Amino acid sequence: MGETSVWISDNCVIEVRNLGAARDWYKKTFGLREASGEREEDSGRPFVDLRVSNDDTALTLVELEATSSAQSDM
C-alpha cells in the first residue's frame, strides 16, 4: 500500500498549453515527481520530465507554442 498504480511503459511526450498547471496536475493526480538532471528539449520549448521513481521512464510535458495552440483549435 502507499505505492502509486501508475506505470509508464515507454518514454512519451504530451504537449500542453500551460506547463505549470499541467505539471502540478500530473504530480497531484498520479503522484509523479520531477526528474532530476539537466537536459535540453530538442524543440527549445519549455518542458518538464516527470517520473514515477528515479529508475522509471519519463513522461515529458512540453509547452505548446502560441501559434500551435491556435492552429490545433481549428
C-alpha positions in Angstrom: 0.0 0.0 0.0 1.0 3.6 -0.5 2.5 2.9 -3.9 1.1 4.5 -7.0 -0.6 2.4 -9.6 0.8 4.4 -12.4 3.2 2.7 -14.7 4.9 4.4 -17.7 5.9 1.7 -20.2 7.9 3.9 -22.5 9.1 7.5 -22.7 6.3 9.7 -24.0 5.7 13.4 -24.7 2.5 15.3 -24.1 2.1 18.8 -25.5 0.3 21.2 -23.0 -0.9 24.8 -23.1 0.0 25.7 -19.6 3.2 23.9 -18.4 3.0 24.9 -14.8 -0.7 23.9 -14.4 -0.2 20.6 -16.2 2.9 19.8 -14.2 1.1 20.4 -10.9 -2.0 18.3 -12.1 0.1 15.3 -13.2 2.1 15.4 -9.9 -1.0 15.6 -7.8 -3.2 13.2 -9.7 -0.7 10.5 -10.5 2.0 11.1 -7.8 4.7 11.8 -10.3 7.9 13.5 -9.4 10.1 15.9 -11.4 13.1 14.1 -12.8 16.5 15.4 -11.7 19.2 16.2 -14.2 19.9 18.8 -16.8 18.9 18.3 -20.4 17.5 20.4 -23.3 14.3 19.6 -25.2 15.1 19.4 -29.0 12.4 22.0 -29.9 13.8 24.6 -27.5 10.3 24.9 -25.9 9.8 24.8 -22.1 9.4 21.3 -20.7 9.5 19.1 -17.6 10.2 15.4 -17.2 8.1 13.6 -14.7 8.7 10.1 -13.4 7.2 7.6 -11.0 10.6 6.9 -9.5 14.2 7.7 -10.4 14.6 4.5 -12.4 11.5 4.7 -14.5 11.0 6.1 -18.0 9.8 9.7 -18.3 6.6 11.4 -19.1 7.7 14.7 -20.7 5.3 17.7 -20.8 6.2 20.2 -23.5 4.6 23.6 -23.7 2.9 24.4 -27.0 4.0 27.4 -29.0 1.4 30.1 -29.1 0.8 29.6 -32.9 0.5 25.8 -32.4 -2.4 26.0 -29.9 -4.3 28.4 -32.2 -3.9 26.0 -35.1 -5.0 22.9 -33.2 -8.3 24.6 -32.2 -9.4 24.7 -35.9 
